[in-house]
């Protein structure tokens, strides 16, 4: 005890406690109990819940010249989407297809020539809340 006492300073005690916490990974378990008949994240297997189980999925479409945005209603949430170019309007290709606010946006470019119009269709899959 006489050999240990000179080394027991506030800084050494705090440093030792910090080392113990760091080694344990800071794993402090917080017990959160779910109410009866409820589902927690841990009780769901990966891939077990599909969008259809959460609610109806609807498709929203929009058309435009060179670009279009298909928007979900405010009571819906966008899940994904895509788009296409109308081949009758000329040779074109999708340049960008991505989420746009609460919808899906598509931008197309011409491949051959410079048509004055390039028909684009965007579609969004929306989950009803």
C-alpha positions in Angstrom: 0.0 0.0 0.0 2.9 2.3 0.8 4.2 1.9 -2.8 0.7 2.6 -4.3 -0.2 5.6 -2.3 2.3 8.1 -3.9 0.9 7.2 -7.3 -2.8 7.8 -6.4 -3.4 11.3 -7.7 -6.6 12.7 -9.2 -5.0 12.6 -12.7 -4.0 9.0 -12.4 -7.4 7.8 -11.2 -9.2 9.7 -13.9 -6.8 8.5 -16.6 -7.3 4.9 -15.4 -11.1 5.2 -15.5 -10.9 6.7 -19.0 -8.7 3.8 -20.1 -11.2 1.3 -18.8 -14.1 3.0 -20.6 -12.1 3.2 -23.8 -11.2 -0.5 -23.7 -14.8 -1.5 -23.0 -15.7 0.4 -26.2 -17.9 2.8 -24.3 -20.5 0.0 -24.3 -23.0 1.2 -21.8 -26.3 -0.6 -22.3 -29.4 1.5 -22.0 -32.4 -0.7 -21.4 -35.4 0.5 -23.3 -38.4 -1.6 -22.9 -41.0 -1.7 -25.6 -44.7 -1.6 -24.7 -46.8 -4.7 -25.0 -47.6 -5.9 -28.6 -45.1 -3.5 -30.2 -42.3 -4.2 -32.6 -38.7 -3.2 -32.1 -35.8 -3.0 -34.6 -34.0 -6.0 -33.1 -37.1 -8.2 -33.5 -37.2 -7.7 -37.3 -35.1 -9.9 -39.5 -33.2 -8.2 -42.4 -35.5 -8.1 -45.5 -38.5 -9.4 -43.6 -40.5 -6.1 -44.0 -41.4 -5.0 -47.5 -43.0 -1.7 -48.5 -46.3 -3.4 -49.1 -46.4 -4.3 -45.4 -46.1 -0.7 -44.4 -48.9 0.6 -46.6 -50.0 0.9 -50.2 -47.5 2.0 -52.8 -48.7 4.2 -55.7 -47.0 5.3 -58.8 -47.0 9.0 -59.8 -45.9 10.1 -63.3 -45.1 13.3 -65.0 -44.1 14.3 -68.6 -42.0 17.1 -69.9 -39.6 18.4 -72.5 -36.0 17.3 -71.7 -36.9 17.0 -68.0 -39.7 16.0 -65.7 -40.4 15.6 -62.0 -43.0 13.1 -60.7 -44.0 14.3 -57.2 -45.5 12.4 -54.4 -48.4 14.0 -52.5 -47.6 15.6 -49.1 -49.1 12.7 -47.3 -46.8 10.3 -49.2 -43.1 9.4 -49.1 -41.0 8.7 -52.1 -39.4 5.2 -52.2 -37.7 5.4 -55.6 -38.4 6.1 -59.3 -37.0 6.3 -62.8 -37.7 7.6 -66.2 -37.8 7.1 -70.0 -37.4 9.0 -73.2 -40.1 8.8 -75.8 -38.4 7.3 -78.9 -40.9 9.0 -81.2 -39.6 12.5 -80.2 -36.0 11.7 -81.3 -32.9 10.0 -80.1 -32.2 10.8 -76.5 -30.8 9.3 -73.3 -31.4 9.7 -69.6 -28.6 11.9 -68.2 -29.8 12.1 -64.6 -32.4 10.2 -62.7 -32.5 10.9 -58.9 -34.7 11.8 -56.0 -36.0 15.4 -56.2 -37.6 16.7 -52.9 -40.5 14.4 -52.3 -40.5 12.9 -55.8 -38.3 11.7 -58.7 -36.6 13.9 -61.3 -35.3 12.9 -64.7 -33.2 14.9 -67.2 -32.5 13.7 -70.7 -30.1 14.8 -73.4 -30.1 14.3 -77.2 -27.9 11.7 -78.7 -28.2 12.6 -82.4 -29.0 16.0 -83.9 -30.8 18.7 -82.0 -34.5 18.1 -81.8 -36.5 21.0 -80.5 -38.5 18.7 -78.3 -37.5 15.5 -76.4 -40.4 13.8 -74.6 -39.4 12.6 -71.1 -41.4 10.7 -68.6 -40.6 10.5 -64.9 -42.2 8.1 -62.4 -42.0 8.0 -58.6 -43.1 5.1 -56.3 -44.7 6.7 -53.3 -45.6 5.1 -50.0 -48.9 6.3 -48.5 -48.6 7.3 -44.9 
